[in-house]
Amino acid sequence: MESKYFYRDLPGFTDFAEVIRDEKFSAIPRDWAVVITDVKGSTKAIETGQYKDVNTIGASSIVSAHNALQDLPFPYAFGGDRATLLIPTEYLQKVGEELAGLRELSGTQFGLELRVGVVGMDRILREGATI
């Protein structure tokens, strides 16, 4: 299995009870990265009526990564004002360019700051952790 196809090629399961079985999980490859986005000050923005703007920017982080990765599936989690993405590092520059454009749009159109962070799986593994 080529690493960039790690997520696409994961075997699935149909019995929900299997979700607790360790052998059903696979570690994220060393040459992947965790990308995290967050709308700074989202609680205050929501209190002032920008709920939809905050959610739009959070969800747009995922859309931006999809634009960069085209048809390559990748895992992600959406949290309203934030998103966590797992992507092959070979796509970091493309994803970064898309997120930079979103960060600019977020500031100019909505007056909200989008923060973006990246941690490579190689570093996570060096620290003795795994995903």
Backbone atoms as SQL, in Angstrom:
CREATE TABLE atoms (id INTEGER PRIMARY KEY, chain TEXT, resi INTEGER, resn TEXT, atom TEXT, x REAL, y REAL, z REAL);
INSERT INTO atoms VALUES
  (1, 'A', 1, 'MET', 'N', 0.850, -1.188, 0.000),
  (2, 'A', 1, 'MET', 'CA', 0.000, 0.000, 0.000),
  (3, 'A', 1, 'MET', 'C', 0.890, 1.245, 0.000),
  (4, 'A', 2, 'GLU', 'N', 0.687, 2.117, -0.961),
  (5, 'A', 2, 'GLU', 'CA', 1.419, 3.379, -1.007),
  (6, 'A', 2, 'GLU', 'C', 0.896, 4.269, 0.119),
  (7, 'A', 3, 'SER', 'N', 1.799, 4.929, 0.834),
  (8, 'A', 3, 'SER', 'CA', 1.420, 5.687, 2.018),
  (9, 'A', 3, 'SER', 'C', 0.340, 6.732, 1.745),
  (10, 'A', 4, 'LYS', 'N', 0.398, 7.404, 0.597),
  (11, 'A', 4, 'LYS', 'CA', -0.611, 8.442, 0.361),
  (12, 'A', 4, 'LYS', 'C', -2.012, 7.854, 0.245),
  (13, 'A', 5, 'TYR', 'N', -2.108, 6.558, -0.008),
  (14, 'A', 5, 'TYR', 'CA', -3.408, 5.891, -0.087),
  (15, 'A', 5, 'TYR', 'C', -3.775, 5.163, 1.212),
  (16, 'A', 6, 'PHE', 'N', -3.055, 5.451, 2.281),
  (17, 'A', 6, 'PHE', 'CA', -3.283, 4.794, 3.564),
  (18, 'A', 6, 'PHE', 'C', -4.760, 4.817, 3.964),
  (19, 'A', 7, 'TYR', 'N', -5.351, 5.984, 3.965),
  (20, 'A', 7, 'TYR', 'CA', -6.737, 6.105, 4.428),
  (21, 'A', 7, 'TYR', 'C', -7.709, 5.431, 3.461),
  (22, 'A', 8, 'ARG', 'N', -7.501, 5.641, 2.188),
  (23, 'A', 8, 'ARG', 'CA', -8.383, 5.041, 1.176),
  (24, 'A', 8, 'ARG', 'C', -8.391, 3.523, 1.270),
  (25, 'A', 9, 'ASP', 'N', -7.225, 2.946, 1.570),
  (26, 'A', 9, 'ASP', 'CA', -7.076, 1.492, 1.545),
  (27, 'A', 9, 'ASP', 'C', -7.310, 0.801, 2.890),
  (28, 'A', 10, 'LEU', 'N', -7.704, 1.557, 3.901),
  (29, 'A', 10, 'LEU', 'CA', -7.979, 0.911, 5.192),
  (30, 'A', 10, 'LEU', 'C', -9.138, -0.074, 5.055),
  (31, 'A', 11, 'PRO', 'N', -8.993, -1.264, 5.626),
  (32, 'A', 11, 'PRO', 'CA', -10.125, -2.198, 5.587),
  (33, 'A', 11, 'PRO', 'C', -11.223, -1.705, 6.530),
  (34, 'A', 12, 'GLY', 'N', -12.451, -1.871, 6.119),
  (35, 'A', 12, 'GLY', 'CA', -13.580, -1.449, 6.947),
  (36, 'A', 12, 'GLY', 'C', -14.136, -2.618, 7.740),
  (37, 'A', 13, 'PHE', 'N', -15.169, -2.338, 8.491),
  (38, 'A', 13, 'PHE', 'CA', -15.895, -3.385, 9.186),
  (39, 'A', 13, 'PHE', 'C', -17.356, -2.978, 9.269),
  (40, 'A', 14, 'THR', 'N', -18.208, -3.960, 9.381),
  (41, 'A', 14, 'THR', 'CA', -19.649, -3.687, 9.361),
  (42, 'A', 14, 'THR', 'C', -20.318, -3.857, 10.713),
  (43, 'A', 15, 'ASP', 'N', -19.655, -4.501, 11.645),
  (44, 'A', 15, 'ASP', 'CA', -20.214, -4.719, 12.973),
  (45, 'A', 15, 'ASP', 'C', -19.680, -3.635, 13.909),
  (46, 'A', 16, 'PHE', 'N', -20.558, -2.757, 14.383),
  (47, 'A', 16, 'PHE', 'CA', -20.127, -1.636, 15.231),
  (48, 'A', 16, 'PHE', 'C', -19.378, -2.108, 16.470),
  (49, 'A', 17, 'ALA', 'N', -19.648, -3.293, 16.951),
  (50, 'A', 17, 'ALA', 'CA', -18.959, -3.817, 18.133),
  (51, 'A', 17, 'ALA', 'C', -17.453, -3.923, 17.897),
  (52, 'A', 18, 'GLU', 'N', -17.041, -3.987, 16.637),
  (53, 'A', 18, 'GLU', 'CA', -15.617, -4.101, 16.321),
  (54, 'A', 18, 'GLU', 'C', -14.847, -2.799, 16.560),
  (55, 'A', 19, 'VAL', 'N', -15.554, -1.705, 16.789),
  (56, 'A', 19, 'VAL', 'CA', -14.896, -0.422, 16.978),
  (57, 'A', 19, 'VAL', 'C', -13.989, -0.418, 18.212),
  (58, 'A', 20, 'ILE', 'N', -14.193, -1.318, 19.143),
  (59, 'A', 20, 'ILE', 'CA', -13.367, -1.369, 20.349),
  (60, 'A', 20, 'ILE', 'C', -12.219, -2.378, 20.244),
  (61, 'A', 21, 'ARG', 'N', -12.090, -3.036, 19.124),
  (62, 'A', 21, 'ARG', 'CA', -11.051, -4.057, 18.957),
  (63, 'A', 21, 'ARG', 'C', -9.771, -3.422, 18.409),
  (64, 'A', 22, 'ASP', 'N', -8.699, -3.502, 19.188),
  (65, 'A', 22, 'ASP', 'CA', -7.426, -2.884, 18.817),
  (66, 'A', 22, 'ASP', 'C', -6.926, -3.317, 17.439),
  (67, 'A', 23, 'GLU', 'N', -7.144, -4.588, 17.090),
  (68, 'A', 23, 'GLU', 'CA', -6.618, -5.073, 15.811),
  (69, 'A', 23, 'GLU', 'C', -7.328, -4.438, 14.609),
  (70, 'A', 24, 'LYS', 'N', -8.390, -3.710, 14.826),
  (71, 'A', 24, 'LYS', 'CA', -9.099, -3.024, 13.740),
  (72, 'A', 24, 'LYS', 'C', -8.524, -1.636, 13.454),
  (73, 'A', 25, 'PHE', 'N', -7.557, -1.212, 14.237),
  (74, 'A', 25, 'PHE', 'CA', -6.976, 0.115, 14.077),
  (75, 'A', 25, 'PHE', 'C', -5.593, 0.034, 13.452),
  (76, 'A', 26, 'SER', 'N', -5.239, 1.053, 12.695),
  (77, 'A', 26, 'SER', 'CA', -3.922, 1.152, 12.065),
  (78, 'A', 26, 'SER', 'C', -3.329, 2.509, 12.402),
  (79, 'A', 27, 'ALA', 'N', -2.051, 2.518, 12.714),
  (80, 'A', 27, 'ALA', 'CA', -1.375, 3.779, 13.031),
  (81, 'A', 27, 'ALA', 'C', -1.230, 4.634, 11.774),
  (82, 'A', 28, 'ILE', 'N', -1.333, 5.934, 11.958),
  (83, 'A', 28, 'ILE', 'CA', -1.121, 6.873, 10.850),
  (84, 'A', 28, 'ILE', 'C', 0.345, 6.761, 10.425),
  (85, 'A', 29, 'PRO', 'N', 0.632, 6.713, 9.127),
  (86, 'A', 29, 'PRO', 'CA', 2.021, 6.582, 8.662),
  (87, 'A', 29, 'PRO', 'C', 2.906, 7.766, 9.084),
  (88, 'A', 30, 'ARG', 'N', 4.179, 7.473, 9.212),
  (89, 'A', 30, 'ARG', 'CA', 5.177, 8.462, 9.609),
  (90, 'A', 30, 'ARG', 'C', 5.228, 9.662, 8.664),
  (91, 'A', 31, 'ASP', 'N', 4.903, 9.452, 7.391),
  (92, 'A', 31, 'ASP', 'CA', 5.001, 10.548, 6.425),
  (93, 'A', 31, 'ASP', 'C', 3.649, 11.260, 6.216),
  (94, 'A', 32, 'TRP', 'N', 2.830, 11.255, 7.241),
  (95, 'A', 32, 'TRP', 'CA', 1.589, 12.025, 7.254),
  (96, 'A', 32, 'TRP', 'C', 1.725, 13.120, 8.308),
  (97, 'A', 33, 'ALA', 'N', 0.780, 14.052, 8.330),
  (98, 'A', 33, 'ALA', 'CA', 0.817, 15.155, 9.286),
  (99, 'A', 33, 'ALA', 'C', -0.583, 15.436, 9.820),
  (100, 'A', 34, 'VAL', 'N', -0.615, 16.001, 11.005),
  (101, 'A', 34, 'VAL', 'CA', -1.852, 16.473, 11.621),
  (102, 'A', 34, 'VAL', 'C', -1.923, 17.978, 11.379),
  (103, 'A', 35, 'VAL', 'N', -3.006, 18.426, 10.776),
  (104, 'A', 35, 'VAL', 'CA', -3.239, 19.847, 10.541),
  (105, 'A', 35, 'VAL', 'C', -4.443, 20.247, 11.390),
  (106, 'A', 36, 'ILE', 'N', -4.262, 21.292, 12.176),
  (107, 'A', 36, 'ILE', 'CA', -5.335, 21.766, 13.047),
  (108, 'A', 36, 'ILE', 'C', -5.624, 23.221, 12.715),
  (109, 'A', 37, 'THR', 'N', -6.902, 23.539, 12.543),
  (110, 'A', 37, 'THR', 'CA', -7.313, 24.924, 12.343),
  (111, 'A', 37, 'THR', 'C', -8.245, 25.324, 13.479),
  (112, 'A', 38, 'ASP', 'N', -8.246, 26.616, 13.787),
  (113, 'A', 38, 'ASP', 'CA', -9.074, 27.110, 14.875),
  (114, 'A', 38, 'ASP', 'C', -9.394, 28.580, 14.624),
  (115, 'A', 39, 'VAL', 'N', -10.651, 28.950, 14.820),
  (116, 'A', 39, 'VAL', 'CA', -11.047, 30.349, 14.721),
  (117, 'A', 39, 'VAL', 'C', -10.791, 30.990, 16.081),
  (118, 'A', 40, 'LYS', 'N', -9.840, 31.910, 16.116),
  (119, 'A', 40, 'LYS', 'CA', -9.475, 32.573, 17.366),
  (120, 'A', 40, 'LYS', 'C', -10.628, 33.464, 17.834),
  (121, 'A', 41, 'GLY', 'N', -10.926, 33.395, 19.126),
  (122, 'A', 41, 'GLY', 'CA', -11.982, 34.225, 19.693),
  (123, 'A', 41, 'GLY', 'C', -13.381, 33.835, 19.259),
  (124, 'A', 42, 'SER', 'N', -13.558, 32.555, 18.930),
  (125, 'A', 42, 'SER', 'CA', -14.845, 32.112, 18.392),
  (126, 'A', 42, 'SER', 'C', -15.991, 32.246, 19.396),
  (127, 'A', 43, 'THR', 'N', -15.701, 32.041, 20.666),
  (128, 'A', 43, 'THR', 'CA', -16.773, 32.153, 21.666),
  (129, 'A', 43, 'THR', 'C', -17.338, 33.567, 21.678),
  (130, 'A', 44, 'LYS', 'N', -16.474, 34.545, 21.690),
  (131, 'A', 44, 'LYS', 'CA', -16.914, 35.944, 21.671),
  (132, 'A', 44, 'LYS', 'C', -17.629, 36.269, 20.358),
  (133, 'A', 45, 'ALA', 'N', -17.096, 35.764, 19.241),
  (134, 'A', 45, 'ALA', 'CA', -17.726, 36.010, 17.937),
  (135, 'A', 45, 'ALA', 'C', -19.138, 35.421, 17.898),
  (136, 'A', 46, 'ILE', 'N', -19.308, 34.242, 18.462),
  (137, 'A', 46, 'ILE', 'CA', -20.629, 33.609, 18.504),
  (138, 'A', 46, 'ILE', 'C', -21.584, 34.438, 19.373),
  (139, 'A', 47, 'GLU', 'N', -21.071, 34.936, 20.487),
  (140, 'A', 47, 'GLU', 'CA', -21.893, 35.769, 21.371),
  (141, 'A', 47, 'GLU', 'C', -22.368, 37.047, 20.683),
  (142, 'A', 48, 'THR', 'N', -21.594, 37.525, 19.696),
  (143, 'A', 48, 'THR', 'CA', -21.976, 38.752, 18.981),
  (144, 'A', 48, 'THR', 'C', -22.734, 38.458, 17.690),
  (145, 'A', 49, 'GLY', 'N', -23.149, 37.199, 17.518),
  (146, 'A', 49, 'GLY', 'CA', -23.998, 36.869, 16.374),
  (147, 'A', 49, 'GLY', 'C', -23.292, 36.302, 15.163),
  (148, 'A', 50, 'GLN', 'N', -22.012, 35.965, 15.277),
  (149, 'A', 50, 'GLN', 'CA', -21.274, 35.443, 14.126),
  (150, 'A', 50, 'GLN', 'C', -21.213, 33.914, 14.113),
  (151, 'A', 51, 'TYR', 'N', -22.211, 33.270, 14.655),
  (152, 'A', 51, 'TYR', 'CA', -22.229, 31.809, 14.723),
  (153, 'A', 51, 'TYR', 'C', -22.028, 31.179, 13.348),
  (154, 'A', 52, 'LYS', 'N', -22.794, 31.629, 12.358),
  (155, 'A', 52, 'LYS', 'CA', -22.691, 31.048, 11.013),
  (156, 'A', 52, 'LYS', 'C', -21.331, 31.317, 10.387),
  (157, 'A', 53, 'ASP', 'N', -20.777, 32.503, 10.623),
  (158, 'A', 53, 'ASP', 'CA', -19.452, 32.827, 10.084),
  (159, 'A', 53, 'ASP', 'C', -18.390, 31.899, 10.664),
  (160, 'A', 54, 'VAL', 'N', -18.438, 31.701, 11.979),
  (161, 'A', 54, 'VAL', 'CA', -17.473, 30.827, 12.651),
  (162, 'A', 54, 'VAL', 'C', -17.567, 29.410, 12.090),
  (163, 'A', 55, 'ASN', 'N', -18.782, 28.884, 11.974),
  (164, 'A', 55, 'ASN', 'CA', -18.961, 27.527, 11.447),
  (165, 'A', 55, 'ASN', 'C', -18.548, 27.433, 9.984),
  (166, 'A', 56, 'THR', 'N', -18.841, 28.454, 9.212),
  (167, 'A', 56, 'THR', 'CA', -18.456, 28.453, 7.802),
  (168, 'A', 56, 'THR', 'C', -16.942, 28.382, 7.652),
  (169, 'A', 57, 'ILE', 'N', -16.233, 29.152, 8.444),
  (170, 'A', 57, 'ILE', 'CA', -14.765, 29.143, 8.367),
  (171, 'A', 57, 'ILE', 'C', -14.212, 27.797, 8.834),
  (172, 'A', 58, 'GLY', 'N', -14.751, 27.265, 9.932),
  (173, 'A', 58, 'GLY', 'CA', -14.304, 25.956, 10.415),
  (174, 'A', 58, 'GLY', 'C', -14.510, 24.872, 9.375),
  (175, 'A', 59, 'ALA', 'N', -15.684, 24.829, 8.770),
  (176, 'A', 59, 'ALA', 'CA', -15.974, 23.824, 7.737),
  (177, 'A', 59, 'ALA', 'C', -15.158, 24.075, 6.477),
  (178, 'A', 60, 'SER', 'N', -14.893, 25.336, 6.188),
  (179, 'A', 60, 'SER', 'CA', -14.119, 25.663, 4.982),
  (180, 'A', 60, 'SER', 'C', -12.678, 25.178, 5.070),
  (181, 'A', 61, 'SER', 'N', -12.190, 24.945, 6.285),
  (182, 'A', 61, 'SER', 'CA', -10.852, 24.359, 6.434),
  (183, 'A', 61, 'SER', 'C', -10.811, 22.980, 5.787),
  (184, 'A', 62, 'ILE', 'N', -11.868, 22.226, 5.980),
  (185, 'A', 62, 'ILE', 'CA', -11.961, 20.888, 5.397),
  (186, 'A', 62, 'ILE', 'C', -12.116, 20.985, 3.885),
  (187, 'A', 63, 'VAL', 'N', -12.955, 21.893, 3.435),
  (188, 'A', 63, 'VAL', 'CA', -13.163, 22.090, 1.995),
  (189, 'A', 63, 'VAL', 'C', -11.856, 22.514, 1.333),
  (190, 'A', 64, 'SER', 'N', -11.094, 23.384, 1.984),
  (191, 'A', 64, 'SER', 'CA', -9.811, 23.826, 1.434),
  (192, 'A', 64, 'SER', 'C', -8.856, 22.654, 1.250),
  (193, 'A', 65, 'ALA', 'N', -8.813, 21.776, 2.247),
  (194, 'A', 65, 'ALA', 'CA', -7.955, 20.591, 2.128),
  (195, 'A', 65, 'ALA', 'C', -8.447, 19.682, 1.010),
  (196, 'A', 66, 'HIS', 'N', -9.763, 19.515, 0.883),
  (197, 'A', 66, 'HIS', 'CA', -10.312, 18.725, -0.225),
  (198, 'A', 66, 'HIS', 'C', -9.904, 19.320, -1.570),
  (199, 'A', 67, 'ASN', 'N', -9.921, 20.631, -1.683),
  (200, 'A', 67, 'ASN', 'CA', -9.502, 21.284, -2.928),
  (201, 'A', 67, 'ASN', 'C', -8.050, 20.939, -3.255),
  (202, 'A', 68, 'ALA', 'N', -7.200, 20.942, -2.245),
  (203, 'A', 68, 'ALA', 'CA', -5.781, 20.655, -2.459),
  (204, 'A', 68, 'ALA', 'C', -5.529, 19.184, -2.759),
  (205, 'A', 69, 'LEU', 'N', -6.259, 18.308, -2.106),
  (206, 'A', 69, 'LEU', 'CA', -6.036, 16.868, -2.253),
  (207, 'A', 69, 'LEU', 'C', -6.833, 16.259, -3.404),
  (208, 'A', 70, 'GLN', 'N', -7.721, 17.030, -3.968),
  (209, 'A', 70, 'GLN', 'CA', -8.574, 16.608, -5.082),
  (210, 'A', 70, 'GLN', 'C', -9.345, 15.345, -4.715),
  (211, 'A', 71, 'ASP', 'N', -9.066, 14.222, -5.333),
  (212, 'A', 71, 'ASP', 'CA', -9.842, 13.009, -5.093),
  (213, 'A', 71, 'ASP', 'C', -9.241, 12.082, -4.044),
  (214, 'A', 72, 'LEU', 'N', -8.174, 12.499, -3.387),
  (215, 'A', 72, 'LEU', 'CA', -7.532, 11.657, -2.379),
  (216, 'A', 72, 'LEU', 'C', -8.287, 11.774, -1.052),
  (217, 'A', 73, 'PRO', 'N', -8.916, 10.689, -0.585),
  (218, 'A', 73, 'PRO', 'CA', -9.638, 10.767, 0.688),
  (219, 'A', 73, 'PRO', 'C', -8.677, 10.900, 1.861),
  (220, 'A', 74, 'PHE', 'N', -9.134, 11.589, 2.901),
  (221, 'A', 74, 'PHE', 'CA', -8.335, 11.778, 4.107),
  (222, 'A', 74, 'PHE', 'C', -9.281, 11.907, 5.294),
  (223, 'A', 75, 'PRO', 'N', -8.838, 11.505, 6.472),
  (224, 'A', 75, 'PRO', 'CA', -9.704, 11.628, 7.650),
  (225, 'A', 75, 'PRO', 'C', -9.676, 13.048, 8.208),
  (226, 'A', 76, 'TYR', 'N', -10.806, 13.461, 8.753),
  (227, 'A', 76, 'TYR', 'CA', -10.898, 14.774, 9.377),
  (228, 'A', 76, 'TYR', 'C', -12.002, 14.758, 10.429),
  (229, 'A', 77, 'ALA', 'N', -11.928, 15.734, 11.325),
  (230, 'A', 77, 'ALA', 'CA', -12.975, 15.937, 12.326),
  (231, 'A', 77, 'ALA', 'C', -13.307, 17.417, 12.346),
  (232, 'A', 78, 'PHE', 'N', -14.595, 17.724, 12.387),
  (233, 'A', 78, 'PHE', 'CA', -15.074, 19.106, 12.405),
  (234, 'A', 78, 'PHE', 'C', -15.598, 19.410, 13.794),
  (235, 'A', 79, 'GLY', 'N', -15.204, 20.558, 14.330),
  (236, 'A', 79, 'GLY', 'CA', -15.642, 20.928, 15.669),
  (237, 'A', 79, 'GLY', 'C', -16.272, 22.301, 15.747),
  (238, 'A', 80, 'GLY', 'N', -16.977, 22.736, 14.712),
  (239, 'A', 80, 'GLY', 'CA', -17.651, 24.037, 14.732),
  (240, 'A', 80, 'GLY', 'C', -16.701, 25.167, 14.399),
  (241, 'A', 81, 'ASP', 'N', -15.812, 25.515, 15.324),
  (242, 'A', 81, 'ASP', 'CA', -14.848, 26.586, 15.082),
  (243, 'A', 81, 'ASP', 'C', -13.463, 26.043, 14.740),
  (244, 'A', 82, 'ARG', 'N', -13.379, 24.738, 14.562),
  (245, 'A', 82, 'ARG', 'CA', -12.065, 24.135, 14.304),
  (246, 'A', 82, 'ARG', 'C', -12.215, 22.865, 13.478),
  (247, 'A', 83, 'ALA', 'N', -11.076, 22.454, 12.934),
  (248, 'A', 83, 'ALA', 'CA', -11.032, 21.190, 12.204),
  (249, 'A', 83, 'ALA', 'C', -9.677, 20.544, 12.449),
  (250, 'A', 84, 'THR', 'N', -9.673, 19.236, 12.465),
  (251, 'A', 84, 'THR', 'CA', -8.438, 18.458, 12.546),
  (252, 'A', 84, 'THR', 'C', -8.401, 17.566, 11.317),
  (253, 'A', 85, 'LEU', 'N', -7.292, 17.620, 10.600),
  (254, 'A', 85, 'LEU', 'CA', -7.131, 16.896, 9.343),
  (255, 'A', 85, 'LEU', 'C', -5.876, 16.036, 9.421),
  (256, 'A', 86, 'LEU', 'N', -5.897, 14.879, 8.812),
  (257, 'A', 86, 'LEU', 'CA', -4.710, 14.039, 8.674),
  (258, 'A', 86, 'LEU', 'C', -4.425, 13.923, 7.187),
  (259, 'A', 87, 'ILE', 'N', -3.217, 14.350, 6.786),
  (260, 'A', 87, 'ILE', 'CA', -2.892, 14.369, 5.356),
  (261, 'A', 87, 'ILE', 'C', -1.468, 13.874, 5.116),
  (262, 'A', 88, 'PRO', 'N', -1.217, 13.335, 3.928),
  (263, 'A', 88, 'PRO', 'CA', 0.157, 12.971, 3.577),
  (264, 'A', 88, 'PRO', 'C', 1.012, 14.244, 3.485),
  (265, 'A', 89, 'THR', 'N', 2.238, 14.185, 4.016),
  (266, 'A', 89, 'THR', 'CA', 3.076, 15.383, 4.028),
  (267, 'A', 89, 'THR', 'C', 3.415, 15.882, 2.623),
  (268, 'A', 90, 'GLU', 'N', 3.348, 15.016, 1.635),
  (269, 'A', 90, 'GLU', 'CA', 3.649, 15.475, 0.278),
  (270, 'A', 90, 'GLU', 'C', 2.637, 16.515, -0.211),
  (271, 'A', 91, 'TYR', 'N', 1.507, 16.634, 0.487),
  (272, 'A', 91, 'TYR', 'CA', 0.475, 17.614, 0.118),
  (273, 'A', 91, 'TYR', 'C', 0.455, 18.826, 1.056),
  (274, 'A', 92, 'LEU', 'N', 1.383, 18.909, 1.987),
  (275, 'A', 92, 'LEU', 'CA', 1.364, 20.011, 2.953),
  (276, 'A', 92, 'LEU', 'C', 1.437, 21.379, 2.286),
  (277, 'A', 93, 'GLN', 'N', 2.269, 21.523, 1.284),
  (278, 'A', 93, 'GLN', 'CA', 2.388, 22.829, 0.628),
  (279, 'A', 93, 'GLN', 'C', 1.068, 23.226, -0.026),
  (280, 'A', 94, 'LYS', 'N', 0.447, 22.309, -0.760),
  (281, 'A', 94, 'LYS', 'CA', -0.830, 22.612, -1.421),
  (282, 'A', 94, 'LYS', 'C', -1.914, 22.941, -0.394),
  (283, 'A', 95, 'VAL', 'N', -2.001, 22.127, 0.648),
  (284, 'A', 95, 'VAL', 'CA', -3.001, 22.375, 1.688),
  (285, 'A', 95, 'VAL', 'C', -2.704, 23.700, 2.382),
  (286, 'A', 96, 'GLY', 'N', -1.436, 23.954, 2.643),
  (287, 'A', 96, 'GLY', 'CA', -1.041, 25.217, 3.276),
  (288, 'A', 96, 'GLY', 'C', -1.419, 26.431, 2.446),
  (289, 'A', 97, 'GLU', 'N', -1.250, 26.334, 1.139),
  (290, 'A', 97, 'GLU', 'CA', -1.627, 27.445, 0.260),
  (291, 'A', 97, 'GLU', 'C', -3.134, 27.682, 0.305),
  (292, 'A', 98, 'GLU', 'N', -3.909, 26.613, 0.280),
  (293, 'A', 98, 'GLU', 'CA', -5.371, 26.741, 0.365),
  (294, 'A', 98, 'GLU', 'C', -5.786, 27.355, 1.704),
  (295, 'A', 99, 'LEU', 'N', -5.181, 26.886, 2.784),
  (296, 'A', 99, 'LEU', 'CA', -5.530, 27.410, 4.106),
  (297, 'A', 99, 'LEU', 'C', -5.061, 28.852, 4.284),
  (298, 'A', 100, 'ALA', 'N', -3.957, 29.229, 3.652),
  (299, 'A', 100, 'ALA', 'CA', -3.504, 30.626, 3.710),
  (300, 'A', 100, 'ALA', 'C', -4.531, 31.533, 3.042),
  (301, 'A', 101, 'GLY', 'N', -5.080, 31.082, 1.931),
  (302, 'A', 101, 'GLY', 'CA', -6.130, 31.853, 1.262),
  (303, 'A', 101, 'GLY', 'C', -7.371, 31.969, 2.131),
  (304, 'A', 102, 'LEU', 'N', -7.726, 30.877, 2.806),
  (305, 'A', 102, 'LEU', 'CA', -8.880, 30.903, 3.703),
  (306, 'A', 102, 'LEU', 'C', -8.615, 31.821, 4.892),
  (307, 'A', 103, 'ARG', 'N', -7.402, 31.783, 5.411),
  (308, 'A', 103, 'ARG', 'CA', -7.045, 32.654, 6.538),
  (309, 'A', 103, 'ARG', 'C', -7.205, 34.123, 6.148),
  (310, 'A', 104, 'GLU', 'N', -6.757, 34.457, 4.949),
  (311, 'A', 104, 'GLU', 'CA', -6.897, 35.832, 4.468),
  (312, 'A', 104, 'GLU', 'C', -8.379, 36.203, 4.310),
  (313, 'A', 105, 'LEU', 'N', -9.148, 35.323, 3.684),
  (314, 'A', 105, 'LEU', 'CA', -10.581, 35.559, 3.498),
  (315, 'A', 105, 'LEU', 'C', -11.293, 35.709, 4.841),
  (316, 'A', 106, 'SER', 'N', -10.936, 34.878, 5.789),
  (317, 'A', 106, 'SER', 'CA', -11.543, 34.925, 7.112),
  (318, 'A', 106, 'SER', 'C', -11.339, 36.290, 7.760),
  (319, 'A', 107, 'GLY', 'N', -10.139, 36.827, 7.611),
  (320, 'A', 107, 'GLY', 'CA', -9.850, 38.137, 8.201),
  (321, 'A', 107, 'GLY', 'C', -10.521, 39.279, 7.474),
  (322, 'A', 108, 'THR', 'N', -10.450, 39.266, 6.143),
  (323, 'A', 108, 'THR', 'CA', -10.984, 40.394, 5.379),
  (324, 'A', 108, 'THR', 'C', -12.503, 40.391, 5.294),
  (325, 'A', 109, 'GLN', 'N', -13.118, 39.240, 5.149),
  (326, 'A', 109, 'GLN', 'CA', -14.565, 39.165, 4.966),
  (327, 'A', 109, 'GLN', 'C', -15.352, 39.053, 6.276),
  (328, 'A', 110, 'PHE', 'N', -14.747, 38.416, 7.283),
  (329, 'A', 110, 'PHE', 'CA', -15.486, 38.158, 8.517),
  (330, 'A', 110, 'PHE', 'C', -14.870, 38.818, 9.747),
  (331, 'A', 111, 'GLY', 'N', -13.665, 39.357, 9.612),
  (332, 'A', 111, 'GLY', 'CA', -12.985, 39.952, 10.758),
  (333, 'A', 111, 'GLY', 'C', -12.588, 38.929, 11.803),
  (334, 'A', 112, 'LEU', 'N', -12.363, 37.694, 11.368),
  (335, 'A', 112, 'LEU', 'CA', -11.998, 36.611, 12.274),
  (336, 'A', 112, 'LEU', 'C', -10.643, 36.039, 11.893),
  (337, 'A', 113, 'GLU', 'N', -9.851, 35.739, 12.907),
  (338, 'A', 113, 'GLU', 'CA', -8.523, 35.169, 12.669),
  (339, 'A', 113, 'GLU', 'C', -8.587, 33.646, 12.666),
  (340, 'A', 114, 'LEU', 'N', -8.120, 33.045, 11.589),
  (341, 'A', 114, 'LEU', 'CA', -8.016, 31.592, 11.501),
  (342, 'A', 114, 'LEU', 'C', -6.582, 31.199, 11.811),
  (343, 'A', 115, 'ARG', 'N', -6.414, 30.384, 12.841),
  (344, 'A', 115, 'ARG', 'CA', -5.079, 29.875, 13.184),
  (345, 'A', 115, 'ARG', 'C', -4.915, 28.500, 12.570),
  (346, 'A', 116, 'VAL', 'N', -3.700, 28.214, 12.115),
  (347, 'A', 116, 'VAL', 'CA', -3.395, 26.934, 11.483),
  (348, 'A', 116, 'VAL', 'C', -2.110, 26.388, 12.094),
  (349, 'A', 117, 'GLY', 'N', -2.147, 25.124, 12.496),
  (350, 'A', 117, 'GLY', 'CA', -0.970, 24.465, 13.034),
  (351, 'A', 117, 'GLY', 'C', -0.761, 23.117, 12.370),
  (352, 'A', 118, 'VAL', 'N', 0.505, 22.703, 12.293),
  (353, 'A', 118, 'VAL', 'CA', 0.851, 21.427, 11.662),
  (354, 'A', 118, 'VAL', 'C', 1.880, 20.711, 12.535),
  (355, 'A', 119, 'VAL', 'N', 1.650, 19.417, 12.737),
  (356, 'A', 119, 'VAL', 'CA', 2.620, 18.573, 13.426),
  (357, 'A', 119, 'VAL', 'C', 2.761, 17.297, 12.607),
  (358, 'A', 120, 'GLY', 'N', 3.986, 16.987, 12.227),
  (359, 'A', 120, 'GLY', 'CA', 4.240, 15.768, 11.473),
  (360, 'A', 120, 'GLY', 'C', 4.158, 14.531, 12.358),
  (361, 'A', 121, 'MET', 'N', 3.667, 13.446, 11.774),
  (362, 'A', 121, 'MET', 'CA', 3.606, 12.190, 12.517),
  (363, 'A', 121, 'MET', 'C', 5.000, 11.743, 12.943),
  (364, 'A', 122, 'ASP', 'N', 6.024, 12.065, 12.157),
  (365, 'A', 122, 'ASP', 'CA', 7.384, 11.694, 12.542),
  (366, 'A', 122, 'ASP', 'C', 7.731, 12.297, 13.909),
  (367, 'A', 123, 'ARG', 'N', 7.327, 13.544, 14.139),
  (368, 'A', 123, 'ARG', 'CA', 7.589, 14.170, 15.444),
  (369, 'A', 123, 'ARG', 'C', 6.752, 13.518, 16.541),
  (370, 'A', 124, 'ILE', 'N', 5.496, 13.257, 16.262),
  (371, 'A', 124, 'ILE', 'CA', 4.625, 12.613, 17.249),
  (372, 'A', 124, 'ILE', 'C', 5.205, 11.261, 17.657),
  (373, 'A', 125, 'LEU', 'N', 5.692, 10.507, 16.682),
  (374, 'A', 125, 'LEU', 'CA', 6.293, 9.206, 16.971),
  (375, 'A', 125, 'LEU', 'C', 7.590, 9.350, 17.759),
  (376, 'A', 126, 'ARG', 'N', 8.407, 10.359, 17.424),
  (377, 'A', 126, 'ARG', 'CA', 9.645, 10.607, 18.188),
  (378, 'A', 126, 'ARG', 'C', 9.357, 10.924, 19.641),
  (379, 'A', 127, 'GLU', 'N', 8.206, 11.554, 19.895),
  (380, 'A', 127, 'GLU', 'CA', 7.813, 11.905, 21.266),
  (381, 'A', 127, 'GLU', 'C', 7.200, 10.715, 22.006),
  (382, 'A', 128, 'GLY', 'N', 7.095, 9.574, 21.322),
  (383, 'A', 128, 'GLY', 'CA', 6.600, 8.361, 21.967),
  (384, 'A', 128, 'GLY', 'C', 5.094, 8.187, 21.919),
  (385, 'A', 129, 'ALA', 'N', 4.423, 8.944, 21.062),
  (386, 'A', 129, 'ALA', 'CA', 2.975, 8.832, 20.947),
  (387, 'A', 129, 'ALA', 'C', 2.620, 8.275, 19.564),
  (388, 'A', 130, 'THR', 'N', 1.373, 7.998, 19.348),
  (389, 'A', 130, 'THR', 'CA', 0.897, 7.542, 18.055),
  (390, 'A', 130, 'THR', 'C', -0.565, 7.943, 17.889),
  (391, 'A', 131, 'ILE', 'N', -1.033, 7.888, 16.683),
  (392, 'A', 131, 'ILE', 'CA', -2.445, 8.144, 16.387),
  (393, 'A', 131, 'ILE', 'C', -2.920, 6.992, 15.532);
